[in-house]
Amino acid sequence: MSALSDLGLLTLADVASLLHCSKAHVCKAVARQVRGCPPIPAVSLGRRKLVRRDTLLSWIEANERTSHGATIPASPVRGAGKRA
């Protein structure tokens, strides 16, 4: 974690680490480019995007509440998600 985390601010790399995904995916989620996913609220500091830790935790909780009990439907085609 960065020194900003002491202030309650996280870099996009920090957010990616906490969410166990890539920084590129977090950048897309902040930019509203992930279909079916509400954007991650971020503040801009120049060209840099920062996320408040409390806001990220609230975002996670809100997503857990809306998807509670939801399941991803199985593909009708066997092996449709696999690459050759």
PDB file of N, CA, C and O in Angstrom:
ATOM      1  N   MET A   1       0.841  -1.183   0.000  1.00  0.00           N
ATOM      2  CA  MET A   1       0.000   0.000   0.000  1.00  0.00           C
ATOM      3  C   MET A   1       0.890   1.251   0.000  1.00  0.00           C
ATOM      4  O   MET A   1       2.033   1.214   0.455  1.00  0.00           O
ATOM      5  N   SER A   2       0.357   2.324  -0.504  1.00  0.00           N
ATOM      6  CA  SER A   2       1.132   3.553  -0.623  1.00  0.00           C
ATOM      7  C   SER A   2       0.990   4.415   0.629  1.00  0.00           C
ATOM      8  O   SER A   2       0.203   4.114   1.525  1.00  0.00           O
ATOM      9  N   ALA A   3       1.775   5.498   0.668  1.00  0.00           N
ATOM     10  CA  ALA A   3       1.711   6.432   1.790  1.00  0.00           C
ATOM     11  C   ALA A   3       0.362   7.132   1.850  1.00  0.00           C
ATOM     12  O   ALA A   3      -0.063   7.577   2.916  1.00  0.00           O
ATOM     13  N   LEU A   4      -0.310   7.230   0.712  1.00  0.00           N
ATOM     14  CA  LEU A   4      -1.633   7.846   0.682  1.00  0.00           C
ATOM     15  C   LEU A   4      -2.647   7.044   1.470  1.00  0.00           C
ATOM     16  O   LEU A   4      -3.628   7.598   1.965  1.00  0.00           O
ATOM     17  N   SER A   5      -2.421   5.741   1.594  1.00  0.00           N
ATOM     18  CA  SER A   5      -3.375   4.905   2.320  1.00  0.00           C
ATOM     19  C   SER A   5      -3.447   5.300   3.795  1.00  0.00           C
ATOM     20  O   SER A   5      -4.459   5.056   4.453  1.00  0.00           O
ATOM     21  N   ASP A   6      -2.375   5.909   4.319  1.00  0.00           N
ATOM     22  CA  ASP A   6      -2.414   6.405   5.696  1.00  0.00           C
ATOM     23  C   ASP A   6      -3.437   7.526   5.841  1.00  0.00           C
ATOM     24  O   ASP A   6      -3.974   7.755   6.925  1.00  0.00           O
ATOM     25  N   LEU A   7      -3.700   8.223   4.731  1.00  0.00           N
ATOM     26  CA  LEU A   7      -4.675   9.319   4.725  1.00  0.00           C
ATOM     27  C   LEU A   7      -6.071   8.844   4.343  1.00  0.00           C
ATOM     28  O   LEU A   7      -7.000   9.648   4.267  1.00  0.00           O
ATOM     29  N   GLY A   8      -6.222   7.558   4.106  1.00  0.00           N
ATOM     30  CA  GLY A   8      -7.510   7.018   3.704  1.00  0.00           C
ATOM     31  C   GLY A   8      -7.741   7.091   2.204  1.00  0.00           C
ATOM     32  O   GLY A   8      -8.861   6.882   1.738  1.00  0.00           O
ATOM     33  N   LEU A   9      -6.682   7.389   1.438  1.00  0.00           N
ATOM     34  CA  LEU A   9      -6.777   7.452  -0.015  1.00  0.00           C
ATOM     35  C   LEU A   9      -6.012   6.293  -0.627  1.00  0.00           C
ATOM     36  O   LEU A   9      -4.927   5.941  -0.164  1.00  0.00           O
ATOM     37  N   LEU A  10      -6.577   5.703  -1.664  1.00  0.00           N
ATOM     38  CA  LEU A  10      -5.957   4.566  -2.329  1.00  0.00           C
ATOM     39  C   LEU A  10      -5.690   4.903  -3.787  1.00  0.00           C
ATOM     40  O   LEU A  10      -6.511   5.547  -4.440  1.00  0.00           O
ATOM     41  N   THR A  11      -4.551   4.471  -4.293  1.00  0.00           N
ATOM     42  CA  THR A  11      -4.285   4.583  -5.718  1.00  0.00           C
ATOM     43  C   THR A  11      -5.073   3.484  -6.425  1.00  0.00           C
ATOM     44  O   THR A  11      -5.593   2.573  -5.781  1.00  0.00           O
ATOM     45  N   LEU A  12      -5.158   3.573  -7.735  1.00  0.00           N
ATOM     46  CA  LEU A  12      -5.864   2.524  -8.475  1.00  0.00           C
ATOM     47  C   LEU A  12      -5.148   1.179  -8.350  1.00  0.00           C
ATOM     48  O   LEU A  12      -5.784   0.126  -8.394  1.00  0.00           O
ATOM     49  N   ALA A  13      -3.834   1.217  -8.194  1.00  0.00           N
ATOM     50  CA  ALA A  13      -3.083  -0.026  -7.966  1.00  0.00           C
ATOM     51  C   ALA A  13      -3.453  -0.627  -6.611  1.00  0.00           C
ATOM     52  O   ALA A  13      -3.573  -1.845  -6.483  1.00  0.00           O
ATOM     53  N   ASP A  14      -3.633   0.225  -5.603  1.00  0.00           N
ATOM     54  CA  ASP A  14      -4.054  -0.258  -4.284  1.00  0.00           C
ATOM     55  C   ASP A  14      -5.444  -0.893  -4.363  1.00  0.00           C
ATOM     56  O   ASP A  14      -5.686  -1.951  -3.782  1.00  0.00           O
ATOM     57  N   VAL A  15      -6.346  -0.239  -5.083  1.00  0.00           N
ATOM     58  CA  VAL A  15      -7.711  -0.756  -5.240  1.00  0.00           C
ATOM     59  C   VAL A  15      -7.671  -2.110  -5.945  1.00  0.00           C
ATOM     60  O   VAL A  15      -8.353  -3.050  -5.536  1.00  0.00           O
ATOM     61  N   ALA A  16      -6.877  -2.203  -6.996  1.00  0.00           N
ATOM     62  CA  ALA A  16      -6.749  -3.463  -7.732  1.00  0.00           C
ATOM     63  C   ALA A  16      -6.249  -4.578  -6.818  1.00  0.00           C
ATOM     64  O   ALA A  16      -6.731  -5.709  -6.887  1.00  0.00           O
ATOM     65  N   SER A  17      -5.296  -4.259  -5.979  1.00  0.00           N
ATOM     66  CA  SER A  17      -4.761  -5.248  -5.048  1.00  0.00           C
ATOM     67  C   SER A  17      -5.846  -5.717  -4.071  1.00  0.00           C
ATOM     68  O   SER A  17      -5.966  -6.912  -3.800  1.00  0.00           O
ATOM     69  N   LEU A  18      -6.629  -4.780  -3.548  1.00  0.00           N
ATOM     70  CA  LEU A  18      -7.682  -5.134  -2.604  1.00  0.00           C
ATOM     71  C   LEU A  18      -8.805  -5.937  -3.257  1.00  0.00           C
ATOM     72  O   LEU A  18      -9.393  -6.815  -2.625  1.00  0.00           O
ATOM     73  N   LEU A  19      -9.104  -5.637  -4.525  1.00  0.00           N
ATOM     74  CA  LEU A  19     -10.184  -6.327  -5.218  1.00  0.00           C
ATOM     75  C   LEU A  19      -9.716  -7.580  -5.950  1.00  0.00           C
ATOM     76  O   LEU A  19     -10.525  -8.293  -6.543  1.00  0.00           O
ATOM     77  N   HIS A  20      -8.415  -7.850  -5.912  1.00  0.00           N
ATOM     78  CA  HIS A  20      -7.827  -9.009  -6.590  1.00  0.00           C
ATOM     79  C   HIS A  20      -8.146  -9.005  -8.087  1.00  0.00           C
ATOM     80  O   HIS A  20      -8.601  -9.999  -8.652  1.00  0.00           O
ATOM     81  N   CYS A  21      -7.892  -7.858  -8.703  1.00  0.00           N
ATOM     82  CA  CYS A  21      -8.069  -7.752 -10.150  1.00  0.00           C
ATOM     83  C   CYS A  21      -6.960  -6.858 -10.694  1.00  0.00           C
ATOM     84  O   CYS A  21      -6.122  -6.371  -9.935  1.00  0.00           O
ATOM     85  N   SER A  22      -6.957  -6.646 -11.987  1.00  0.00           N
ATOM     86  CA  SER A  22      -5.894  -5.840 -12.589  1.00  0.00           C
ATOM     87  C   SER A  22      -6.162  -4.347 -12.434  1.00  0.00           C
ATOM     88  O   SER A  22      -7.303  -3.917 -12.264  1.00  0.00           O
ATOM     89  N   LYS A  23      -5.101  -3.580 -12.494  1.00  0.00           N
ATOM     90  CA  LYS A  23      -5.234  -2.122 -12.444  1.00  0.00           C
ATOM     91  C   LYS A  23      -6.019  -1.639 -13.660  1.00  0.00           C
ATOM     92  O   LYS A  23      -6.802  -0.695 -13.552  1.00  0.00           O
ATOM     93  N   ALA A  24      -5.822  -2.270 -14.808  1.00  0.00           N
ATOM     94  CA  ALA A  24      -6.550  -1.895 -16.020  1.00  0.00           C
ATOM     95  C   ALA A  24      -8.057  -2.056 -15.823  1.00  0.00           C
ATOM     96  O   ALA A  24      -8.841  -1.219 -16.270  1.00  0.00           O
ATOM     97  N   HIS A  25      -8.454  -3.134 -15.153  1.00  0.00           N
ATOM     98  CA  HIS A  25      -9.880  -3.364 -14.911  1.00  0.00           C
ATOM     99  C   HIS A  25     -10.438  -2.292 -13.974  1.00  0.00           C
ATOM    100  O   HIS A  25     -11.551  -1.809 -14.183  1.00  0.00           O
ATOM    101  N   VAL A  26      -9.679  -1.918 -12.951  1.00  0.00           N
ATOM    102  CA  VAL A  26     -10.111  -0.866 -12.037  1.00  0.00           C
ATOM    103  C   VAL A  26     -10.246   0.454 -12.789  1.00  0.00           C
ATOM    104  O   VAL A  26     -11.209   1.189 -12.573  1.00  0.00           O
ATOM    105  N   CYS A  27      -9.296   0.763 -13.669  1.00  0.00           N
ATOM    106  CA  CYS A  27      -9.368   1.990 -14.479  1.00  0.00           C
ATOM    107  C   CYS A  27     -10.647   2.005 -15.305  1.00  0.00           C
ATOM    108  O   CYS A  27     -11.305   3.039 -15.417  1.00  0.00           O
ATOM    109  N   LYS A  28     -10.999   0.865 -15.882  1.00  0.00           N
ATOM    110  CA  LYS A  28     -12.224   0.779 -16.674  1.00  0.00           C
ATOM    111  C   LYS A  28     -13.462   0.931 -15.791  1.00  0.00           C
ATOM    112  O   LYS A  28     -14.438   1.557 -16.203  1.00  0.00           O
ATOM    113  N   ALA A  29     -13.434   0.369 -14.590  1.00  0.00           N
ATOM    114  CA  ALA A  29     -14.569   0.489 -13.676  1.00  0.00           C
ATOM    115  C   ALA A  29     -14.749   1.934 -13.223  1.00  0.00           C
ATOM    116  O   ALA A  29     -15.881   2.399 -13.089  1.00  0.00           O
ATOM    117  N   VAL A  30     -13.670   2.639 -12.989  1.00  0.00           N
ATOM    118  CA  VAL A  30     -13.742   4.056 -12.610  1.00  0.00           C
ATOM    119  C   VAL A  30     -14.296   4.878 -13.774  1.00  0.00           C
ATOM    120  O   VAL A  30     -15.063   5.818 -13.565  1.00  0.00           O
ATOM    121  N   ALA A  31     -13.909   4.522 -14.992  1.00  0.00           N
ATOM    122  CA  ALA A  31     -14.324   5.257 -16.188  1.00  0.00           C
ATOM    123  C   ALA A  31     -15.698   4.826 -16.709  1.00  0.00           C
ATOM    124  O   ALA A  31     -16.103   5.253 -17.790  1.00  0.00           O
ATOM    125  N   ARG A  32     -16.415   3.995 -15.965  1.00  0.00           N
ATOM    126  CA  ARG A  32     -17.753   3.530 -16.335  1.00  0.00           C
ATOM    127  C   ARG A  32     -17.756   2.684 -17.606  1.00  0.00           C
ATOM    128  O   ARG A  32     -18.709   2.738 -18.383  1.00  0.00           O
ATOM    129  N   GLN A  33     -16.719   1.921 -17.816  1.00  0.00           N
ATOM    130  CA  GLN A  33     -16.605   1.119 -19.028  1.00  0.00           C
ATOM    131  C   GLN A  33     -16.813  -0.368 -18.783  1.00  0.00           C
ATOM    132  O   GLN A  33     -16.574  -1.179 -19.677  1.00  0.00           O
ATOM    133  N   VAL A  34     -17.256  -0.738 -17.582  1.00  0.00           N
ATOM    134  CA  VAL A  34     -17.514  -2.150 -17.274  1.00  0.00           C
ATOM    135  C   VAL A  34     -19.024  -2.342 -17.225  1.00  0.00           C
ATOM    136  O   VAL A  34     -19.697  -1.872 -16.307  1.00  0.00           O
ATOM    137  N   ARG A  35     -19.535  -3.032 -18.219  1.00  0.00           N
ATOM    138  CA  ARG A  35     -20.976  -3.247 -18.329  1.00  0.00           C
ATOM    139  C   ARG A  35     -21.479  -4.053 -17.144  1.00  0.00           C
ATOM    140  O   ARG A  35     -20.876  -5.055 -16.758  1.00  0.00           O
ATOM    141  N   GLY A  36     -22.592  -3.606 -16.571  1.00  0.00           N
ATOM    142  CA  GLY A  36     -23.203  -4.313 -15.456  1.00  0.00           C
ATOM    143  C   GLY A  36     -22.555  -4.028 -14.114  1.00  0.00           C
ATOM    144  O   GLY A  36     -22.889  -4.661 -13.113  1.00  0.00           O
ATOM    145  N   CYS A  37     -21.637  -3.086 -14.087  1.00  0.00           N
ATOM    146  CA  CYS A  37     -20.916  -2.759 -12.854  1.00  0.00           C
ATOM    147  C   CYS A  37     -21.033  -1.258 -12.602  1.00  0.00           C
ATOM    148  O   CYS A  37     -20.648  -0.460 -13.456  1.00  0.00           O
ATOM    149  N   PRO A  38     -21.558  -0.865 -11.442  1.00  0.00           N
ATOM    150  CA  PRO A  38     -21.599   0.564 -11.153  1.00  0.00           C
ATOM    151  C   PRO A  38     -20.171   1.110 -11.050  1.00  0.00           C
ATOM    152  O   PRO A  38     -19.274   0.405 -10.588  1.00  0.00           O
ATOM    153  N   PRO A  39     -19.956   2.352 -11.472  1.00  0.00           N
ATOM    154  CA  PRO A  39     -18.600   2.891 -11.446  1.00  0.00           C
ATOM    155  C   PRO A  39     -18.050   3.016 -10.024  1.00  0.00           C
ATOM    156  O   PRO A  39     -18.792   3.275  -9.076  1.00  0.00           O
ATOM    157  N   ILE A  40     -16.762   2.831  -9.900  1.00  0.00           N
ATOM    158  CA  ILE A  40     -16.098   3.037  -8.613  1.00  0.00           C
ATOM    159  C   ILE A  40     -15.877   4.536  -8.458  1.00  0.00           C
ATOM    160  O   ILE A  40     -15.218   5.142  -9.303  1.00  0.00           O
ATOM    161  N   PRO A  41     -16.407   5.154  -7.400  1.00  0.00           N
ATOM    162  CA  PRO A  41     -16.234   6.586  -7.212  1.00  0.00           C
ATOM    163  C   PRO A  41     -14.758   6.918  -6.940  1.00  0.00           C
ATOM    164  O   PRO A  41     -14.115   6.294  -6.095  1.00  0.00           O
ATOM    165  N   ALA A  42     -14.244   7.900  -7.663  1.00  0.00           N
ATOM    166  CA  ALA A  42     -12.845   8.301  -7.517  1.00  0.00           C
ATOM    167  C   ALA A  42     -12.750   9.818  -7.594  1.00  0.00           C
ATOM    168  O   ALA A  42     -13.601  10.481  -8.188  1.00  0.00           O
ATOM    169  N   VAL A  43     -11.712  10.347  -6.990  1.00  0.00           N
ATOM    170  CA  VAL A  43     -11.424  11.781  -7.079  1.00  0.00           C
ATOM    171  C   VAL A  43     -10.184  11.952  -7.945  1.00  0.00           C
ATOM    172  O   VAL A  43      -9.290  11.106  -7.952  1.00  0.00           O
ATOM    173  N   SER A  44     -10.150  13.047  -8.665  1.00  0.00           N
ATOM    174  CA  SER A  44      -9.003  13.335  -9.521  1.00  0.00           C
ATOM    175  C   SER A  44      -8.069  14.308  -8.835  1.00  0.00           C
ATOM    176  O   SER A  44      -8.498  15.303  -8.250  1.00  0.00           O
ATOM    177  N   LEU A  45      -6.805  14.009  -8.915  1.00  0.00           N
ATOM    178  CA  LEU A  45      -5.757  14.900  -8.430  1.00  0.00           C
ATOM    179  C   LEU A  45      -4.791  15.056  -9.604  1.00  0.00           C
ATOM    180  O   LEU A  45      -3.839  14.290  -9.752  1.00  0.00           O
ATOM    181  N   GLY A  46      -5.055  16.054 -10.424  1.00  0.00           N
ATOM    182  CA  GLY A  46      -4.322  16.176 -11.670  1.00  0.00           C
ATOM    183  C   GLY A  46      -4.754  15.050 -12.584  1.00  0.00           C
ATOM    184  O   GLY A  46      -5.948  14.842 -12.796  1.00  0.00           O
ATOM    185  N   ARG A  47      -3.797  14.325 -13.122  1.00  0.00           N
ATOM    186  CA  ARG A  47      -4.110  13.163 -13.974  1.00  0.00           C
ATOM    187  C   ARG A  47      -4.320  11.897 -13.166  1.00  0.00           C
ATOM    188  O   ARG A  47      -4.729  10.866 -13.701  1.00  0.00           O
ATOM    189  N   ARG A  48      -4.040  11.979 -11.886  1.00  0.00           N
ATOM    190  CA  ARG A  48      -4.118  10.815 -11.012  1.00  0.00           C
ATOM    191  C   ARG A  48      -5.524  10.637 -10.456  1.00  0.00           C
ATOM    192  O   ARG A  48      -6.184  11.615 -10.107  1.00  0.00           O
ATOM    193  N   LYS A  49      -5.978   9.405 -10.373  1.00  0.00           N
ATOM    194  CA  LYS A  49      -7.262   9.061  -9.762  1.00  0.00           C
ATOM    195  C   LYS A  49      -6.997   8.395  -8.423  1.00  0.00           C
ATOM    196  O   LYS A  49      -6.158   7.502  -8.311  1.00  0.00           O
ATOM    197  N   LEU A  50      -7.724   8.842  -7.414  1.00  0.00           N
ATOM    198  CA  LEU A  50      -7.607   8.270  -6.077  1.00  0.00           C
ATOM    199  C   LEU A  50      -8.992   7.872  -5.588  1.00  0.00           C
ATOM    200  O   LEU A  50      -9.991   8.493  -5.951  1.00  0.00           O
ATOM    201  N   VAL A  51      -9.042   6.848  -4.772  1.00  0.00           N
ATOM    202  CA  VAL A  51     -10.302   6.347  -4.237  1.00  0.00           C
ATOM    203  C   VAL A  51     -10.218   6.405  -2.718  1.00  0.00           C
ATOM    204  O   VAL A  51      -9.240   5.952  -2.122  1.00  0.00           O
ATOM    205  N   ARG A  52     -11.244   6.963  -2.103  1.00  0.00           N
ATOM    206  CA  ARG A  52     -11.288   6.979  -0.633  1.00  0.00           C
ATOM    207  C   ARG A  52     -11.587   5.567  -0.145  1.00  0.00           C
ATOM    208  O   ARG A  52     -12.469   4.893  -0.678  1.00  0.00           O
ATOM    209  N   ARG A  53     -10.858   5.125   0.863  1.00  0.00           N
ATOM    210  CA  ARG A  53     -11.042   3.766   1.398  1.00  0.00           C
ATOM    211  C   ARG A  53     -12.486   3.542   1.848  1.00  0.00           C
ATOM    212  O   ARG A  53     -13.077   2.509   1.534  1.00  0.00           O
ATOM    213  N   ASP A  54     -13.060   4.506   2.585  1.00  0.00           N
ATOM    214  CA  ASP A  54     -14.437   4.368   3.068  1.00  0.00           C
ATOM    215  C   ASP A  54     -15.425   4.260   1.911  1.00  0.00           C
ATOM    216  O   ASP A  54     -16.387   3.494   1.977  1.00  0.00           O
ATOM    217  N   THR A  55     -15.184   5.034   0.847  1.00  0.00           N
ATOM    218  CA  THR A  55     -16.058   4.996  -0.318  1.00  0.00           C
ATOM    219  C   THR A  55     -15.968   3.643  -1.009  1.00  0.00           C
ATOM    220  O   THR A  55     -16.984   3.100  -1.444  1.00  0.00           O
ATOM    221  N   LEU A  56     -14.762   3.096  -1.115  1.00  0.00           N
ATOM    222  CA  LEU A  56     -14.598   1.780  -1.730  1.00  0.00           C
ATOM    223  C   LEU A  56     -15.325   0.708  -0.920  1.00  0.00           C
ATOM    224  O   LEU A  56     -15.986  -0.159  -1.492  1.00  0.00           O
ATOM    225  N   LEU A  57     -15.207   0.761   0.390  1.00  0.00           N
ATOM    226  CA  LEU A  57     -15.896  -0.225   1.232  1.00  0.00           C
ATOM    227  C   LEU A  57     -17.409  -0.109   1.078  1.00  0.00           C
ATOM    228  O   LEU A  57     -18.107  -1.123   1.039  1.00  0.00           O
ATOM    229  N   SER A  58     -17.922   1.121   0.991  1.00  0.00           N
ATOM    230  CA  SER A  58     -19.360   1.323   0.774  1.00  0.00           C
ATOM    231  C   SER A  58     -19.778   0.794  -0.590  1.00  0.00           C
ATOM    232  O   SER A  58     -20.845   0.195  -0.725  1.00  0.00           O
ATOM    233  N   TRP A  59     -18.937   1.013  -1.607  1.00  0.00           N
ATOM    234  CA  TRP A  59     -19.214   0.532  -2.957  1.00  0.00           C
ATOM    235  C   TRP A  59     -19.290  -0.996  -2.975  1.00  0.00           C
ATOM    236  O   TRP A  59     -20.173  -1.576  -3.608  1.00  0.00           O
ATOM    237  N   ILE A  60     -18.357  -1.637  -2.274  1.00  0.00           N
ATOM    238  CA  ILE A  60     -18.347  -3.104  -2.197  1.00  0.00           C
ATOM    239  C   ILE A  60     -19.621  -3.600  -1.512  1.00  0.00           C
ATOM    240  O   ILE A  60     -20.265  -4.529  -2.001  1.00  0.00           O
ATOM    241  N   GLU A  61     -19.988  -2.984  -0.380  1.00  0.00           N
ATOM    242  CA  GLU A  61     -21.187  -3.402   0.347  1.00  0.00           C
ATOM    243  C   GLU A  61     -22.442  -3.213  -0.491  1.00  0.00           C
ATOM    244  O   GLU A  61     -23.323  -4.073  -0.483  1.00  0.00           O
ATOM    245  N   ALA A  62     -22.537  -2.105  -1.212  1.00  0.00           N
ATOM    246  CA  ALA A  62     -23.703  -1.847  -2.058  1.00  0.00           C
ATOM    247  C   ALA A  62     -23.810  -2.900  -3.157  1.00  0.00           C
ATOM    248  O   ALA A  62     -24.909  -3.354  -3.475  1.00  0.00           O
ATOM    249  N   ASN A  63     -22.677  -3.290  -3.739  1.00  0.00           N
ATOM    250  CA  ASN A  63     -22.692  -4.310  -4.782  1.00  0.00           C
ATOM    251  C   ASN A  63     -23.048  -5.678  -4.223  1.00  0.00           C
ATOM    252  O   ASN A  63     -23.713  -6.470  -4.891  1.00  0.00           O
ATOM    253  N   GLU A  64     -22.613  -5.957  -3.016  1.00  0.00           N
ATOM    254  CA  GLU A  64     -22.959  -7.237  -2.404  1.00  0.00           C
ATOM    255  C   GLU A  64     -24.456  -7.313  -2.113  1.00  0.00           C
ATOM    256  O   GLU A  64     -25.065  -8.372  -2.261  1.00  0.00           O
ATOM    257  N   ARG A  65     -25.048  -6.194  -1.700  1.00  0.00           N
ATOM    258  CA  ARG A  65     -26.489  -6.181  -1.410  1.00  0.00           C
ATOM    259  C   ARG A  65     -27.304  -6.369  -2.680  1.00  0.00           C
ATOM    260  O   ARG A  65     -28.290  -7.106  -2.676  1.00  0.00           O
ATOM    261  N   THR A  66     -26.911  -5.713  -3.768  1.00  0.00           N
ATOM    262  CA  THR A  66     -27.694  -5.809  -5.000  1.00  0.00           C
ATOM    263  C   THR A  66     -27.539  -7.160  -5.669  1.00  0.00           C
ATOM    264  O   THR A  66     -28.446  -7.608  -6.371  1.00  0.00           O
ATOM    265  N   SER A  67     -26.404  -7.820  -5.464  1.00  0.00           N
ATOM    266  CA  SER A  67     -26.195  -9.111  -6.108  1.00  0.00           C
ATOM    267  C   SER A  67     -26.444 -10.279  -5.160  1.00  0.00           C
ATOM    268  O   SER A  67     -26.175 -11.426  -5.515  1.00  0.00           O
ATOM    269  N   HIS A  68     -26.947 -10.009  -3.975  1.00  0.00           N
ATOM    270  CA  HIS A  68     -27.199 -11.074  -2.995  1.00  0.00           C
ATOM    271  C   HIS A  68     -28.161 -12.099  -3.579  1.00  0.00           C
ATOM    272  O   HIS A  68     -29.283 -11.767  -3.962  1.00  0.00           O
ATOM    273  N   GLY A  69     -27.726 -13.308  -3.640  1.00  0.00           N
ATOM    274  CA  GLY A  69     -28.554 -14.380  -4.151  1.00  0.00           C
ATOM    275  C   GLY A  69     -28.535 -14.497  -5.664  1.00  0.00           C
ATOM    276  O   GLY A  69     -29.120 -15.427  -6.220  1.00  0.00           O
ATOM    277  N   ALA A  70     -27.876 -13.574  -6.331  1.00  0.00           N
ATOM    278  CA  ALA A  70     -27.835 -13.629  -7.790  1.00  0.00           C
ATOM    279  C   ALA A  70     -26.820 -14.672  -8.235  1.00  0.00           C
ATOM    280  O   ALA A  70     -25.786 -14.864  -7.596  1.00  0.00           O
ATOM    281  N   THR A  71     -27.125 -15.329  -9.318  1.00  0.00           N
ATOM    282  CA  THR A  71     -26.201 -16.298  -9.874  1.00  0.00           C
ATOM    283  C   THR A  71     -25.987 -15.985 -11.345  1.00  0.00           C
ATOM    284  O   THR A  71     -26.846 -15.392 -11.999  1.00  0.00           O
ATOM    285  N   ILE A  72     -24.861 -16.379 -11.844  1.00  0.00           N
ATOM    286  CA  ILE A  72     -24.564 -16.203 -13.257  1.00  0.00           C
ATOM    287  C   ILE A  72     -25.163 -17.393 -13.993  1.00  0.00           C
ATOM    288  O   ILE A  72     -24.861 -18.540 -13.662  1.00  0.00           O
ATOM    289  N   PRO A  73     -26.013 -17.135 -14.992  1.00  0.00           N
ATOM    290  CA  PRO A  73     -26.633 -18.263 -15.695  1.00  0.00           C
ATOM    291  C   PRO A  73     -25.595 -19.061 -16.477  1.00  0.00           C
ATOM    292  O   PRO A  73     -24.623 -18.503 -16.984  1.00  0.00           O
ATOM    293  N   ALA A  74     -25.810 -20.362 -16.568  1.00  0.00           N
ATOM    294  CA  ALA A  74     -24.908 -21.224 -17.301  1.00  0.00           C
ATOM    295  C   ALA A  74     -25.078 -20.968 -18.793  1.00  0.00           C
ATOM    296  O   ALA A  74     -26.174 -20.660 -19.261  1.00  0.00           O
ATOM    297  N   SER A  75     -23.996 -21.098 -19.524  1.00  0.00           N
ATOM    298  CA  SER A  75     -24.035 -20.929 -20.960  1.00  0.00           C
ATOM    299  C   SER A  75     -24.791 -22.097 -21.587  1.00  0.00           C
ATOM    300  O   SER A  75     -24.581 -23.244 -21.194  1.00  0.00           O
ATOM    301  N   PRO A  76     -25.679 -21.823 -22.568  1.00  0.00           N
ATOM    302  CA  PRO A  76     -26.399 -22.919 -23.211  1.00  0.00           C
ATOM    303  C   PRO A  76     -25.493 -23.779 -24.095  1.00  0.00           C
ATOM    304  O   PRO A  76     -25.852 -24.902 -24.449  1.00  0.00           O
ATOM    305  N   VAL A  77     -24.331 -23.254 -24.446  1.00  0.00           N
ATOM    306  CA  VAL A  77     -23.404 -23.989 -25.293  1.00  0.00           C
ATOM    307  C   VAL A  77     -22.271 -24.510 -24.414  1.00  0.00           C
ATOM    308  O   VAL A  77     -21.601 -23.731 -23.736  1.00  0.00           O
ATOM    309  N   ARG A  78     -22.058 -25.812 -24.424  1.00  0.00           N
ATOM    310  CA  ARG A  78     -21.027 -26.405 -23.585  1.00  0.00           C
ATOM    311  C   ARG A  78     -19.651 -25.904 -23.997  1.00  0.00           C
ATOM    312  O   ARG A  78     -19.277 -25.981 -25.167  1.00  0.00           O
ATOM    313  N   GLY A  79     -18.898 -25.388 -23.023  1.00  0.00           N
ATOM    314  CA  GLY A  79     -17.547 -24.918 -23.275  1.00  0.00           C
ATOM    315  C   GLY A  79     -17.497 -23.594 -24.033  1.00  0.00           C
ATOM    316  O   GLY A  79     -16.477 -23.280 -24.646  1.00  0.00           O
ATOM    317  N   ALA A  80     -18.574 -22.815 -24.004  1.00  0.00           N
ATOM    318  CA  ALA A  80     -18.623 -21.580 -24.780  1.00  0.00           C
ATOM    319  C   ALA A  80     -17.611 -20.556 -24.290  1.00  0.00           C
ATOM    320  O   ALA A  80     -17.149 -19.729 -25.076  1.00  0.00           O
ATOM    321  N   GLY A  81     -17.257 -20.591 -23.015  1.00  0.00           N
ATOM    322  CA  GLY A  81     -16.336 -19.608 -22.477  1.00  0.00           C
ATOM    323  C   GLY A  81     -14.867 -20.010 -22.586  1.00  0.00           C
ATOM    324  O   GLY A  81     -13.989 -19.247 -22.182  1.00  0.00           O
ATOM    325  N   LYS A  82     -14.591 -21.183 -23.120  1.00  0.00           N
ATOM    326  CA  LYS A  82     -13.218 -21.674 -23.184  1.00  0.00           C
ATOM    327  C   LYS A  82     -12.555 -21.281 -24.501  1.00  0.00           C
ATOM    328  O   LYS A  82     -13.190 -21.245 -25.555  1.00  0.00           O
ATOM    329  N   ARG A  83     -11.285 -20.993 -24.409  1.00  0.00           N
ATOM    330  CA  ARG A  83     -10.510 -20.690 -25.603  1.00  0.00           C
ATOM    331  C   ARG A  83      -9.751 -21.934 -26.050  1.00  0.00           C
ATOM    332  O   ARG A  83      -9.379 -22.779 -25.236  1.00  0.00           O
ATOM    333  N   ALA A  84      -9.537 -22.025 -27.313  1.00  0.00           N
ATOM    334  CA  ALA A  84      -8.824 -23.192 -27.861  1.00  0.00           C
ATOM    335  C   ALA A  84      -7.342 -23.103 -27.654  1.00  0.00           C
ATOM    336  O   ALA A  84      -6.607 -24.004 -28.057  1.00  0.00           O
TER     337      ALA A  84
END
